[in-house]
Every structure is written in structure tokens, then in C-alpha cells.
Amino acid sequence: MKYFSSMIVLILMGYSTAIAQQINTKIEITSTLNEVIKQQAIASMEGALEAFQVAYSAGTRPELDTSFFTPHGRDAVLELWSRAPFRCIYTVLDGPLLRRSADGLFEFRGVTLHLKDASGASFREEGLFIVDQKGRIADFKFGLDIQTYTQILEERKDVQEFRHRQVILDFVDNFRTAYNRKDISFLEDVFSENALIIVGRVIRVKEEHAGDGQLLTGLGNERVEYIKHSKQEYLARLHSVFQRNEFIKVEFDGINVYEHAEVPGIYGVELFQYWHSYSTRRTGYKDEGYLFLMIDLRNIDEPVIHVRTWQPKEETPREAVINLSNFRVID
């Protein structure tokens, strides 16, 4: 009988410890244009964070209340979760609920998450909730921190460029999260057929679309060698990377955004990229280097990448980093 009582005490003690590990995160929205959506969004985001916390602690998939999520929002969470579970360990998150000019939805940034990959390694990501007009979570991804995001928007020259910068930053968030999700279809859609793809010291030139009406002329820089690959070849290589690795973590830092001086709607985006791929079947791979994107917003509803370059940090002097000035754009 004494043994049976001790077992009960041990079970209760374990139960208390599990409860103590649960963190209830409160959301404080500091500004918004819509008070009704504000309250609904708070309920949805707090419900989501609670579900993340419970599932992370239990080692299960989160149970996502359908009243808090759209079908796409739910799928977005579960896709990222399948790569690496996550939770928030902060009791309070505060920030603005911003209206997005591109699609009329709302976003809440600065959701600091702690992730755990298949190796058991933990790391941090900045989560981003996209909320619809009913306050439901319509999308979820990893995004820029709120300080960087606000700084980039404040550098705009006028109302039109403010909208362009919003679209670019959303595009960058989607681009980054596509690697986490291994979303090859998204990456296939955003690269134009005339794009230059530059990896390290190798330039891959893709043929111009017939009748596209523009020409992106190469670097004109003799220090960079280049070879030509088709879009199918490039994406096939990327697809192979996705298949070989169970988890891919991509981080961006030091972002700069600037518009082409002569062709409105063409933007250069400079970032510093950290890459970490992991597989339980082989040794993981890490690198860091300079990433450059030339993004075309002349059709603002369908941004496309005409140039993507990546140069390894250790082998690239800062003055040799590729930027918008290395290209001549003929409209």
C-alpha cells in the first residue's frame, strides 16, 4: 500500500511539472485601424500560441481550432511544424496590427519562436501572423523582425514606394519561408525565364522570354565567371537539395532595399544569408554569404526575380559584392 501511494505522488509531481512548463502568451496590439478585428485577432493568435505550446511539450502535432484559422492558415502552420516544432516562451508579445496594402489583410510581426529540429538542436525564428477581415489566421510564416521591417518602410520616398516596399518585404518573407517549407512550386513561379542565377563565382544565365520587351544585360565584370543553365536544370538541383535534407533553415540579415535610378519598379534587395541544412542520414551543411535579388514590381500583383546572386562570405571582399549597379536594365 505504501508503494502504491508513492507511485501516486510521483505521478502527481510529474503532472505538476508539465503544467508548470506551459506558458500562456498574451498578445497586446499597440495600434490598429480596426478595433473589431483587433479583438478577434488577439483571440486567434493567443489560441494558436497555446496550441503550439501544448503540442511542443507533448511532442505531438498542434490541434488548431478552426474558428481561429482559415484552411490555408492551418495548412501553413502544419507544413512548417512538420519541418521543426516551435513554441513561444514569452508571456507577452506586443506590437501593431498593420494593414497590408497589397491584399488588404493584416499582419502581426515579432512573434519570437523557439524551434527544435530533427537533431534536437534549438534555434530562434521571428514568426509572422497574417490575419483576415474576420480576425482568423490566414497565413503563418517566418519573417523579418519588426524593427528591421519598420526601418525599411520608413526609408520610402512617397506613397507609391511605401506600397512597393511593403510588397517587397512580404515577398522576401515568402521567399525565405519557401525554403523552410521546401516549396519548389513557389520558387518556380517567382523566377523569370530571363533571370541570372549566380551562385558563388558561377553565373547561370537563363534565356530571355520572346517578346518580353526587356533585356537584362550581364555583369560586365571580368572577375566573375559564368555558365548557362536552363530553369529546369536549376530547379532540379534545388529539388534534389530539398529531397536530401529533412530540414532547411534560412535566415536573412542586414537587408537594404533600393529602386533602380532609371527604371521605376525595378528594385535591388541586398541581404546577408545564413543557410543550414540538416539530414539524419548525412552530415549537415552550413554556409553564410551575400544574397542579392533584383525584383520586378512593374506588375505589382506578380513580383518576379530577374536576378539572384549568392557569394560566400569568406571568399568575397565587401567591395566585390554584387549589387544593382552591376546590371544594365533596358526597358
C-alpha positions as CSV (number, residue, x, y, z in Angstrom):
1,M,0.0,0.0,0.0
2,K,2.9,2.3,0.8
3,Y,4.4,1.6,-2.6
4,F,1.1,2.4,-4.4
5,S,0.9,5.8,-2.6
6,S,4.4,6.7,-3.6
7,M,3.6,6.0,-7.2
8,I,0.6,8.4,-6.9
9,V,2.8,11.1,-5.5
10,L,5.3,10.6,-8.3
11,I,2.6,10.8,-11.0
12,L,1.1,13.9,-9.5
13,M,4.6,15.6,-9.2
14,G,5.2,14.8,-12.8
15,Y,1.9,16.3,-13.8
16,S,2.6,19.5,-11.9
17,T,5.9,19.9,-13.6
18,A,4.3,19.5,-17.0
19,I,1.7,22.2,-16.1
20,A,4.5,24.5,-14.9
21,Q,6.2,24.2,-18.2
22,Q,3.1,25.6,-20.1
23,I,3.4,29.3,-20.9
24,N,0.3,31.3,-21.7
25,T,1.3,34.1,-24.1
26,K,-0.8,37.3,-24.1
27,I,-0.9,39.5,-27.2
28,E,-1.1,43.2,-26.8
29,I,-1.8,45.1,-30.1
30,T,-0.4,48.6,-29.7
31,S,-2.1,50.1,-32.8
32,T,-4.6,49.2,-35.5
33,L,-7.2,50.8,-37.8
34,N,-9.9,48.3,-36.9
35,E,-10.8,47.6,-33.2
36,V,-13.2,44.8,-34.0
37,I,-10.6,42.8,-36.0
38,K,-8.1,43.6,-33.2
39,Q,-10.1,41.7,-30.6
40,Q,-10.8,38.8,-32.9
41,A,-7.1,38.7,-34.0
42,I,-5.9,38.6,-30.4
43,A,-8.2,35.6,-29.6
44,S,-6.9,33.8,-32.7
45,M,-3.2,34.4,-32.1
46,E,-3.4,33.6,-28.4
47,G,-5.3,30.4,-29.2
48,A,-2.7,29.5,-31.8
49,L,0.3,30.1,-29.4
50,E,-1.4,28.0,-26.8
51,A,-1.8,25.1,-29.3
52,F,1.8,25.4,-30.2
53,Q,2.9,25.3,-26.6
54,V,0.8,22.2,-25.8
55,A,1.9,20.3,-28.9
56,Y,5.6,21.2,-28.4
57,S,5.6,20.0,-24.8
58,A,3.7,16.8,-25.7
59,G,5.7,16.1,-28.9
60,T,2.6,15.9,-31.0
61,R,1.0,17.9,-33.9
62,P,-0.9,21.0,-32.7
63,E,-4.7,20.9,-32.6
64,L,-5.7,24.1,-34.4
65,D,-9.2,25.4,-33.7
66,T,-10.9,26.0,-37.0
67,S,-12.5,29.2,-35.6
68,F,-9.1,30.7,-35.3
69,F,-7.7,29.6,-38.8
70,T,-8.6,29.7,-42.4
71,P,-7.9,26.4,-44.2
72,H,-4.8,27.9,-45.8
73,G,-3.6,29.3,-42.5
74,R,-3.9,26.0,-40.8
75,D,-2.0,24.2,-43.6
76,A,0.8,26.9,-43.4
77,V,1.3,26.2,-39.7
78,L,1.3,22.4,-40.1
79,E,3.7,22.5,-43.0
80,L,6.2,24.5,-41.0
81,W,5.6,22.3,-38.0
82,S,6.4,19.2,-40.0
83,R,9.9,20.6,-40.6
84,A,10.6,21.7,-37.0
85,P,8.2,22.2,-34.0
86,F,8.1,25.6,-32.3
87,R,6.7,27.5,-29.3
88,C,6.8,30.9,-27.8
89,I,8.4,31.2,-24.4
90,Y,7.4,34.8,-23.8
91,T,4.4,35.7,-21.6
92,V,3.7,38.9,-23.5
93,L,4.1,39.9,-27.2
94,D,3.2,43.5,-28.2
95,G,3.2,45.3,-31.5
96,P,1.0,46.9,-34.1
97,L,-1.6,45.1,-36.3
98,L,-0.6,46.5,-39.7
99,R,-2.9,46.7,-42.7
100,R,-1.2,45.3,-45.9
101,S,-1.7,47.5,-48.9
102,A,-1.2,44.6,-51.3
103,D,-4.1,42.4,-50.3
104,G,-6.0,44.3,-47.6
105,L,-5.1,41.7,-44.9
106,F,-3.5,42.5,-41.5
107,E,-0.1,41.3,-40.1
108,F,1.4,41.0,-36.7
109,R,5.1,40.6,-36.5
110,G,7.6,40.0,-33.7
111,V,6.3,36.6,-32.7
112,T,9.6,35.2,-31.3
113,L,9.6,31.4,-31.5
114,H,12.0,28.7,-30.4
115,L,12.3,25.8,-32.8
116,K,13.7,22.3,-32.4
117,D,14.8,20.4,-35.5
118,A,15.2,16.6,-36.0
119,S,18.7,16.7,-34.4
120,G,17.3,18.2,-31.2
121,A,19.1,21.5,-31.9
122,S,17.1,24.5,-30.9
123,F,17.2,28.0,-32.5
124,R,15.1,31.1,-32.8
125,E,12.8,32.5,-35.6
126,E,10.6,35.5,-35.9
127,G,7.1,34.3,-36.6
128,L,4.5,36.4,-38.6
129,F,0.8,36.1,-38.4
130,I,-1.3,37.2,-41.4
131,V,-4.9,37.9,-40.3
132,D,-8.0,38.2,-42.4
133,Q,-11.0,40.5,-42.1
134,K,-12.7,38.1,-39.6
135,G,-9.6,38.0,-37.4
136,R,-8.7,34.5,-38.4
137,I,-5.1,33.4,-39.2
138,A,-4.9,33.3,-43.0
139,D,-1.2,32.5,-43.2
140,F,1.8,31.9,-41.0
141,K,5.5,32.2,-41.9
142,F,8.9,33.3,-40.6
143,G,9.5,36.9,-41.2
144,L,11.8,39.9,-40.6
145,D,11.8,41.3,-37.1
146,I,9.5,44.3,-36.6
147,Q,12.4,46.8,-36.1
148,T,14.0,45.9,-39.5
149,Y,10.6,45.9,-41.2
150,T,9.7,49.3,-39.9
151,Q,13.1,50.8,-40.7
152,I,12.9,49.7,-44.4
153,L,9.4,51.1,-44.7
154,E,10.4,54.5,-43.2
155,E,13.1,54.9,-45.9
156,R,10.4,55.2,-48.7
157,K,10.2,58.4,-50.8
158,D,6.5,58.6,-51.4
159,V,3.2,56.7,-51.0
160,Q,3.8,54.5,-54.1
161,E,7.2,53.4,-52.9
162,F,5.8,52.7,-49.4
163,R,3.4,50.2,-51.1
164,H,6.3,48.8,-53.2
165,R,8.4,48.3,-50.1
166,Q,5.5,46.5,-48.3
167,V,5.2,44.2,-51.2
168,I,9.0,43.6,-51.4
169,L,9.2,42.8,-47.7
170,D,6.3,40.4,-47.9
171,F,7.9,38.8,-50.9
172,V,11.2,38.4,-49.0
173,D,9.3,36.7,-46.2
174,N,7.6,34.4,-48.6
175,F,10.9,33.7,-50.4
176,R,12.7,32.8,-47.2
177,T,9.8,30.6,-45.8
178,A,9.6,28.7,-49.2
179,Y,13.0,27.2,-48.3
180,N,11.7,26.2,-44.8
181,R,8.6,24.7,-46.4
182,K,10.6,23.2,-49.4
183,D,8.0,24.9,-51.6
184,I,9.6,24.3,-55.0
185,S,6.4,25.5,-56.8
186,F,6.6,28.9,-55.3
187,L,10.3,29.3,-56.3
188,E,9.5,28.1,-59.8
189,D,6.8,30.8,-60.1
190,V,8.9,33.7,-58.9
191,F,11.9,33.3,-61.1
192,S,11.5,34.9,-64.5
193,E,12.8,33.0,-67.5
194,N,15.3,35.7,-68.3
195,A,16.9,35.6,-64.8
196,L,20.5,35.5,-64.0
197,I,21.3,32.9,-61.3
198,I,24.6,33.4,-59.7
199,V,26.0,31.0,-57.0
200,G,29.4,31.9,-55.6
201,R,31.7,32.6,-58.5
202,V,29.4,30.9,-61.1
203,I,26.8,32.8,-63.1
204,R,23.9,30.9,-64.7
205,V,22.1,32.9,-67.4
206,K,18.6,32.0,-68.3
207,E,17.3,32.8,-71.8
208,E,15.1,35.8,-72.4
209,H,11.4,35.3,-73.0
210,A,10.5,36.0,-76.6
211,G,8.5,39.3,-76.7
212,D,9.2,40.1,-73.1
213,G,10.2,43.6,-74.2
214,Q,13.2,44.0,-71.9
215,L,16.8,42.8,-71.6
216,L,18.9,42.3,-68.5
217,T,22.5,42.7,-69.6
218,G,25.1,40.7,-67.6
219,L,27.5,41.9,-65.0
220,G,30.3,43.2,-67.3
221,N,32.6,42.2,-64.5
222,E,35.6,40.1,-65.6
223,R,36.2,38.7,-62.1
224,V,33.0,36.7,-62.2
225,E,32.9,33.6,-64.5
226,Y,29.5,32.3,-65.7
227,I,27.9,29.3,-67.3
228,K,24.4,28.9,-68.7
229,H,21.7,26.6,-67.2
230,S,18.0,26.2,-68.0
231,K,15.4,27.0,-65.5
232,Q,14.5,23.3,-65.3
233,E,18.2,22.4,-64.5
234,Y,18.4,24.9,-61.7
235,L,15.1,23.9,-60.1
236,A,16.0,20.2,-60.5
237,R,19.2,20.9,-58.4
238,L,17.2,22.7,-55.8
239,H,14.6,20.0,-55.7
240,S,17.4,17.5,-55.1
241,V,18.7,19.6,-52.1
242,F,15.1,19.5,-50.7
243,Q,14.9,15.8,-51.0
244,R,18.3,15.1,-49.5
245,N,17.6,17.2,-46.4
246,E,14.9,16.9,-43.8
247,F,15.2,20.4,-42.6
248,I,16.5,23.7,-44.2
249,K,16.8,26.8,-42.2
250,V,17.4,30.1,-44.0
251,E,17.9,33.4,-42.2
252,F,18.3,37.0,-43.6
253,D,20.1,39.9,-42.0
254,G,21.4,43.3,-43.0
255,I,18.6,44.0,-45.5
256,N,18.8,47.0,-47.9
257,V,16.2,47.9,-50.5
258,Y,16.6,50.5,-53.3
259,E,14.9,51.3,-56.5
260,H,16.6,51.5,-59.9
261,A,17.5,55.1,-60.8
262,E,16.2,54.9,-64.4
263,V,13.6,52.1,-64.5
264,P,10.8,52.6,-61.9
265,G,9.5,49.4,-60.4
266,I,12.9,47.6,-60.6
267,Y,14.4,47.1,-57.1
268,G,17.6,45.7,-55.7
269,V,17.4,43.9,-52.4
270,E,20.7,43.1,-50.6
271,L,20.7,40.7,-47.7
272,F,23.2,38.6,-45.7
273,Q,22.1,35.0,-45.7
274,Y,22.6,32.1,-43.3
275,W,21.9,28.6,-44.6
276,H,21.7,25.4,-42.5
277,S,20.5,22.1,-44.0
278,Y,20.2,19.0,-41.9
279,S,19.6,15.3,-42.5
280,T,19.7,12.4,-40.1
281,R,21.3,10.4,-43.0
282,R,24.3,12.6,-43.6
283,T,26.4,15.4,-42.1
284,G,24.6,18.8,-42.2
285,Y,25.7,21.7,-44.3
286,K,26.1,25.3,-43.2
287,D,27.2,28.5,-45.1
288,E,26.8,32.2,-45.0
289,G,27.2,34.8,-47.6
290,Y,25.8,37.8,-49.5
291,L,22.5,37.4,-51.3
292,F,21.2,39.9,-53.9
293,L,17.8,39.9,-55.6
294,M,16.6,42.1,-58.5
295,I,12.9,42.2,-58.1
296,D,10.5,43.5,-60.8
297,L,7.3,45.2,-59.4
298,R,6.1,46.7,-62.6
299,N,3.2,44.2,-62.3
300,I,2.8,44.6,-58.5
301,D,0.4,41.7,-58.2
302,E,3.0,39.3,-59.6
303,P,6.5,40.2,-58.4
304,V,9.3,38.3,-60.2
305,I,13.0,37.8,-59.6
306,H,15.2,38.6,-62.6
307,V,18.5,38.2,-60.7
308,R,19.5,36.1,-57.8
309,T,23.1,36.0,-56.7
310,W,24.9,34.4,-53.7
311,Q,28.5,34.9,-52.8
312,P,30.3,33.1,-50.0
313,K,31.4,35.4,-47.2
314,E,34.9,34.1,-46.8
315,E,35.8,34.3,-50.5
316,T,34.1,37.7,-51.3
317,P,35.7,41.0,-50.4
318,R,33.0,43.5,-49.4
319,E,33.8,45.8,-52.4
320,A,33.2,42.8,-54.7
321,V,29.7,42.1,-53.5
322,I,27.2,42.2,-56.5
323,N,24.5,44.8,-56.4
324,L,22.1,46.6,-58.7
325,S,24.9,48.8,-60.2
326,N,26.4,45.7,-61.8
327,F,23.5,45.3,-64.2
328,R,22.2,47.4,-67.1
329,V,18.4,47.2,-67.4
330,I,16.9,48.1,-70.8
331,D,13.2,48.8,-70.5
